[in-house]
C-alpha cells in the first residue's frame, strides 16, 4: 500500500501541470469561441440592418 502511494507521488507534479495546461486550453477555447460568436452576430446584424435599409 505505501509503495503504491510513494510511486504515485512521483507523478503528482506531472499530473498537476498536465491538468493545469488542459484547463488553460479549455478556458482559452471557450473565451475565443465566445468572442468570435459575438463578432459574427454583430456583423450579421449589421448586414441585416443594411438590407432592411435601417442604416449603415
PDB file as gemmi writes it, atoms N, CA and C in Angstrom:
CRYST1    1.000    1.000    1.000  90.00  90.00  90.00 P 1                      
ATOM      1  N   UNK A   1       0.822  -1.196   0.000  1.00  0.00           N  
ATOM      2  CA  UNK A   1       0.000   0.000   0.000  1.00  0.00           C  
ATOM      3  C   UNK A   1       0.867   1.261   0.000  1.00  0.00           C  
ATOM      4  N   UNK A   2       1.845   1.322   0.881  1.00  0.00           N  
ATOM      5  CA  UNK A   2       2.701   2.508   0.945  1.00  0.00           C  
ATOM      6  C   UNK A   2       3.556   2.639  -0.304  1.00  0.00           C  
ATOM      7  N   UNK A   3       3.963   1.511  -0.872  1.00  0.00           N  
ATOM      8  CA  UNK A   3       4.751   1.558  -2.095  1.00  0.00           C  
ATOM      9  C   UNK A   3       3.968   2.158  -3.244  1.00  0.00           C  
ATOM     10  N   UNK A   4       2.684   1.852  -3.298  1.00  0.00           N  
ATOM     11  CA  UNK A   4       1.830   2.407  -4.348  1.00  0.00           C  
ATOM     12  C   UNK A   4       1.690   3.916  -4.182  1.00  0.00           C  
ATOM     13  N   UNK A   5       1.523   4.363  -2.961  1.00  0.00           N  
ATOM     14  CA  UNK A   5       1.359   5.794  -2.717  1.00  0.00           C  
ATOM     15  C   UNK A   5       2.638   6.564  -3.026  1.00  0.00           C  
ATOM     16  N   UNK A   6       3.783   6.008  -2.638  1.00  0.00           N  
ATOM     17  CA  UNK A   6       5.030   6.722  -2.897  1.00  0.00           C  
ATOM     18  C   UNK A   6       5.339   6.734  -4.392  1.00  0.00           C  
ATOM     19  N   UNK A   7       4.965   5.694  -5.109  1.00  0.00           N  
ATOM     20  CA  UNK A   7       5.166   5.663  -6.556  1.00  0.00           C  
ATOM     21  C   UNK A   7       4.253   6.643  -7.270  1.00  0.00           C  
ATOM     22  N   UNK A   8       3.042   6.782  -6.776  1.00  0.00           N  
ATOM     23  CA  UNK A   8       2.087   7.701  -7.387  1.00  0.00           C  
ATOM     24  C   UNK A   8       2.521   9.147  -7.180  1.00  0.00           C  
ATOM     25  N   UNK A   9       3.164   9.426  -6.057  1.00  0.00           N  
ATOM     26  CA  UNK A   9       3.551  10.804  -5.784  1.00  0.00           C  
ATOM     27  C   UNK A   9       4.655  11.280  -6.724  1.00  0.00           C  
ATOM     28  N   UNK A  10       5.359  10.359  -7.350  1.00  0.00           N  
ATOM     29  CA  UNK A  10       6.393  10.752  -8.305  1.00  0.00           C  
ATOM     30  C   UNK A  10       5.775  11.419  -9.532  1.00  0.00           C  
ATOM     31  N   UNK A  11       4.523  11.093  -9.805  1.00  0.00           N  
ATOM     32  CA  UNK A  11       3.846  11.653 -10.973  1.00  0.00           C  
ATOM     33  C   UNK A  11       2.948  12.835 -10.631  1.00  0.00           C  
ATOM     34  N   UNK A  12       2.872  13.198  -9.391  1.00  0.00           N  
ATOM     35  CA  UNK A  12       1.963  14.258  -8.973  1.00  0.00           C  
ATOM     36  C   UNK A  12       2.275  15.580  -9.665  1.00  0.00           C  
ATOM     37  N   UNK A  13       3.532  15.947  -9.729  1.00  0.00           N  
ATOM     38  CA  UNK A  13       3.901  17.199 -10.391  1.00  0.00           C  
ATOM     39  C   UNK A  13       3.526  17.194 -11.859  1.00  0.00           C  
ATOM     40  N   UNK A  14       3.801  16.098 -12.527  1.00  0.00           N  
ATOM     41  CA  UNK A  14       3.442  15.972 -13.942  1.00  0.00           C  
ATOM     42  C   UNK A  14       1.934  16.082 -14.124  1.00  0.00           C  
ATOM     43  N   UNK A  15       1.178  15.387 -13.288  1.00  0.00           N  
ATOM     44  CA  UNK A  15      -0.278  15.411 -13.414  1.00  0.00           C  
ATOM     45  C   UNK A  15      -0.845  16.799 -13.158  1.00  0.00           C  
ATOM     46  N   UNK A  16      -0.311  17.495 -12.162  1.00  0.00           N  
ATOM     47  CA  UNK A  16      -0.796  18.846 -11.884  1.00  0.00           C  
ATOM     48  C   UNK A  16      -0.535  19.780 -13.064  1.00  0.00           C  
ATOM     49  N   UNK A  17       0.639  19.678 -13.647  1.00  0.00           N  
ATOM     50  CA  UNK A  17       0.959  20.507 -14.809  1.00  0.00           C  
ATOM     51  C   UNK A  17       0.062  20.139 -15.982  1.00  0.00           C  
ATOM     52  N   UNK A  18      -0.135  18.842 -16.207  1.00  0.00           N  
ATOM     53  CA  UNK A  18      -0.970  18.396 -17.323  1.00  0.00           C  
ATOM     54  C   UNK A  18      -2.408  18.884 -17.157  1.00  0.00           C  
ATOM     55  N   UNK A  19      -2.959  18.748 -15.958  1.00  0.00           N  
ATOM     56  CA  UNK A  19      -4.315  19.230 -15.717  1.00  0.00           C  
ATOM     57  C   UNK A  19      -4.386  20.749 -15.830  1.00  0.00           C  
ATOM     58  N   UNK A  20      -3.373  21.443 -15.366  1.00  0.00           N  
ATOM     59  CA  UNK A  20      -3.355  22.897 -15.473  1.00  0.00           C  
ATOM     60  C   UNK A  20      -3.327  23.373 -16.912  1.00  0.00           C  
ATOM     61  N   UNK A  21      -2.471  22.757 -17.720  1.00  0.00           N  
ATOM     62  CA  UNK A  21      -2.390  23.125 -19.137  1.00  0.00           C  
ATOM     63  C   UNK A  21      -3.711  22.816 -19.834  1.00  0.00           C  
ATOM     64  N   UNK A  22      -4.287  21.667 -19.529  1.00  0.00           N  
ATOM     65  CA  UNK A  22      -5.570  21.295 -20.131  1.00  0.00           C  
ATOM     66  C   UNK A  22      -6.652  22.299 -19.762  1.00  0.00           C  
ATOM     67  N   UNK A  23      -6.704  22.690 -18.508  1.00  0.00           N  
ATOM     68  CA  UNK A  23      -7.699  23.670 -18.070  1.00  0.00           C  
ATOM     69  C   UNK A  23      -7.502  25.006 -18.784  1.00  0.00           C  
ATOM     70  N   UNK A  24      -6.261  25.438 -18.928  1.00  0.00           N  
ATOM     71  CA  UNK A  24      -5.996  26.699 -19.630  1.00  0.00           C  
ATOM     72  C   UNK A  24      -6.438  26.636 -21.081  1.00  0.00           C  
ATOM     73  N   UNK A  25      -6.174  25.527 -21.747  1.00  0.00           N  
ATOM     74  CA  UNK A  25      -6.562  25.379 -23.152  1.00  0.00           C  
ATOM     75  C   UNK A  25      -8.083  25.379 -23.290  1.00  0.00           C  
ATOM     76  N   UNK A  26      -8.766  24.672 -22.412  1.00  0.00           N  
ATOM     77  CA  UNK A  26     -10.231  24.630 -22.472  1.00  0.00           C  
ATOM     78  C   UNK A  26     -10.813  26.019 -22.224  1.00  0.00           C  
ATOM     79  N   UNK A  27     -10.304  26.717 -21.230  1.00  0.00           N  
ATOM     80  CA  UNK A  27     -10.792  28.067 -20.933  1.00  0.00           C  
ATOM     81  C   UNK A  27     -10.509  29.012 -22.095  1.00  0.00           C  
ATOM     82  N   UNK A  28      -9.317  28.926 -22.678  1.00  0.00           N  
ATOM     83  CA  UNK A  28      -8.978  29.774 -23.825  1.00  0.00           C  
ATOM     84  C   UNK A  28      -9.903  29.483 -24.999  1.00  0.00           C  
ATOM     85  N   UNK A  29     -10.215  28.215 -25.241  1.00  0.00           N  
ATOM     86  CA  UNK A  29     -11.129  27.864 -26.328  1.00  0.00           C  
ATOM     87  C   UNK A  29     -12.513  28.456 -26.100  1.00  0.00           C  
ATOM     88  N   UNK A  30     -12.988  28.428 -24.874  1.00  0.00           N  
ATOM     89  CA  UNK A  30     -14.298  28.999 -24.560  1.00  0.00           C  
ATOM     90  C   UNK A  30     -14.290  30.507 -24.781  1.00  0.00           C  
ATOM     91  N   UNK A  31     -13.248  31.178 -24.316  1.00  0.00           N  
ATOM     92  CA  UNK A  31     -13.158  32.637 -24.461  1.00  0.00           C  
ATOM     93  C   UNK A  31     -13.101  33.032 -25.936  1.00  0.00           C  
ATOM     94  N   UNK A  32     -12.266  32.348 -26.713  1.00  0.00           N  
ATOM     95  CA  UNK A  32     -12.134  32.668 -28.137  1.00  0.00           C  
ATOM     96  C   UNK A  32     -13.437  32.380 -28.875  1.00  0.00           C  
ATOM     97  N   UNK A  33     -14.093  31.274 -28.563  1.00  0.00           N  
ATOM     98  CA  UNK A  33     -15.349  30.929 -29.227  1.00  0.00           C  
ATOM     99  C   UNK A  33     -16.426  31.972 -28.929  1.00  0.00           C  
ATOM    100  N   UNK A  34     -16.505  32.420 -27.687  1.00  0.00           N  
ATOM    101  CA  UNK A  34     -17.499  33.447 -27.342  1.00  0.00           C  
ATOM    102  C   UNK A  34     -17.212  34.758 -28.061  1.00  0.00           C  
ATOM    103  N   UNK A  35     -15.928  35.123 -28.142  1.00  0.00           N  
ATOM    104  CA  UNK A  35     -15.552  36.356 -28.831  1.00  0.00           C  
ATOM    105  C   UNK A  35     -15.934  36.283 -30.307  1.00  0.00           C  
ATOM    106  N   UNK A  36     -15.607  35.176 -30.951  1.00  0.00           N  
ATOM    107  CA  UNK A  36     -15.932  35.022 -32.374  1.00  0.00           C  
ATOM    108  C   UNK A  36     -17.435  34.987 -32.601  1.00  0.00           C  
ATOM    109  N   UNK A  37     -18.169  34.332 -31.708  1.00  0.00           N  
ATOM    110  CA  UNK A  37     -19.623  34.277 -31.827  1.00  0.00           C  
ATOM    111  C   UNK A  37     -20.222  35.674 -31.756  1.00  0.00           C  
ATOM    112  N   UNK A  38     -19.779  36.452 -30.785  1.00  0.00           N  
ATOM    113  CA  UNK A  38     -20.308  37.813 -30.644  1.00  0.00           C  
ATOM    114  C   UNK A  38     -19.955  38.677 -31.845  1.00  0.00           C  
ATOM    115  N   UNK A  39     -18.726  38.553 -32.344  1.00  0.00           N  
ATOM    116  CA  UNK A  39     -18.315  39.339 -33.508  1.00  0.00           C  
ATOM    117  C   UNK A  39     -19.132  38.944 -34.736  1.00  0.00           C  
ATOM    118  N   UNK A  40     -19.359  37.654 -34.918  1.00  0.00           N  
ATOM    119  CA  UNK A  40     -20.147  37.188 -36.060  1.00  0.00           C  
ATOM    120  C   UNK A  40     -21.590  37.649 -35.937  1.00  0.00           C  
ATOM    121  N   UNK A  41     -22.152  37.555 -34.742  1.00  0.00           N  
ATOM    122  CA  UNK A  41     -23.529  38.000 -34.538  1.00  0.00           C  
ATOM    123  C   UNK A  41     -23.661  39.496 -34.818  1.00  0.00           C  
ATOM    124  N   UNK A  42     -22.679  40.285 -34.370  1.00  0.00           N  
ATOM    125  CA  UNK A  42     -22.695  41.729 -34.611  1.00  0.00           C  
ATOM    126  C   UNK A  42     -22.613  42.033 -36.107  1.00  0.00           C  
ATOM    127  N   UNK A  43     -21.718  41.317 -36.809  1.00  0.00           N  
ATOM    128  CA  UNK A  43     -21.564  41.527 -38.248  1.00  0.00           C  
ATOM    129  C   UNK A  43     -22.836  41.152 -39.002  1.00  0.00           C  
ATOM    130  N   UNK A  44     -23.447  40.039 -38.643  1.00  0.00           N  
ATOM    131  CA  UNK A  44     -24.680  39.624 -39.310  1.00  0.00           C  
ATOM    132  C   UNK A  44     -25.816  40.598 -39.032  1.00  0.00           C  
ATOM    133  N   UNK A  45     -25.885  41.128 -37.815  1.00  0.00           N  
ATOM    134  CA  UNK A  45     -26.920  42.106 -37.504  1.00  0.00           C  
ATOM    135  C   UNK A  45     -26.732  43.375 -38.331  1.00  0.00           C  
ATOM    136  N   UNK A  46     -25.488  43.794 -38.522  1.00  0.00           N  
ATOM    137  CA  UNK A  46     -25.220  44.967 -39.356  1.00  0.00           C  
ATOM    138  C   UNK A  46     -25.638  44.711 -40.795  1.00  0.00           C  
ATOM    139  N   UNK A  47     -25.386  43.514 -41.301  1.00  0.00           N  
ATOM    140  CA  UNK A  47     -25.794  43.175 -42.664  1.00  0.00           C  
ATOM    141  C   UNK A  47     -27.313  43.184 -42.789  1.00  0.00           C  
ATOM    142  N   UNK A  48     -28.009  42.648 -41.796  1.00  0.00           N  
ATOM    143  CA  UNK A  48     -29.473  42.669 -41.822  1.00  0.00           C  
ATOM    144  C   UNK A  48     -30.005  44.092 -41.779  1.00  0.00           C  
ATOM    145  N   UNK A  49     -29.390  44.930 -40.961  1.00  0.00           N  
ATOM    146  CA  UNK A  49     -29.820  46.322 -40.875  1.00  0.00           C  
ATOM    147  C   UNK A  49     -29.633  47.036 -42.207  1.00  0.00           C  
ATOM    148  N   UNK A  50     -28.513  46.785 -42.876  1.00  0.00           N  
ATOM    149  CA  UNK A  50     -28.272  47.417 -44.173  1.00  0.00           C  
ATOM    150  C   UNK A  50     -29.280  46.936 -45.213  1.00  0.00           C  
ATOM    151  N   UNK A  51     -29.581  45.644 -45.220  1.00  0.00           N  
ATOM    152  CA  UNK A  51     -30.545  45.108 -46.191  1.00  0.00           C  
ATOM    153  C   UNK A  51     -31.940  45.663 -45.953  1.00  0.00           C  
ATOM    154  N   UNK A  52     -32.282  45.905 -44.714  1.00  0.00           N  
ATOM    155  CA  UNK A  52     -33.605  46.427 -44.385  1.00  0.00           C  
ATOM    156  C   UNK A  52     -33.658  47.946 -44.560  1.00  0.00           C  
ATOM    157  N   UNK A  53     -32.521  48.558 -44.877  1.00  0.00           N  
ATOM    158  CA  UNK A  53     -32.472  49.998 -45.079  1.00  0.00           C  
ATOM    159  C   UNK A  53     -32.557  50.782 -43.789  1.00  0.00           C  
ATOM    160  N   UNK A  54     -32.033  50.196 -42.722  1.00  0.00           N  
ATOM    161  CA  UNK A  54     -32.120  50.855 -41.418  1.00  0.00           C  
ATOM    162  C   UNK A  54     -30.814  51.508 -41.009  1.00  0.00           C  
ATOM    163  N   UNK A  55     -29.972  51.812 -41.920  1.00  0.00           N  
ATOM    164  CA  UNK A  55     -28.744  52.498 -41.531  1.00  0.00           C  
ATOM    165  C   UNK A  55     -27.517  51.850 -42.110  1.00  0.00           C  
ATOM    166  N   UNK A  56     -26.356  52.362 -41.682  1.00  0.00           N  
ATOM    167  CA  UNK A  56     -25.089  51.890 -42.230  1.00  0.00           C  
ATOM    168  C   UNK A  56     -24.512  50.759 -41.449  1.00  0.00           C  
TER     169      UNK A  56                                                      
END                                                                             
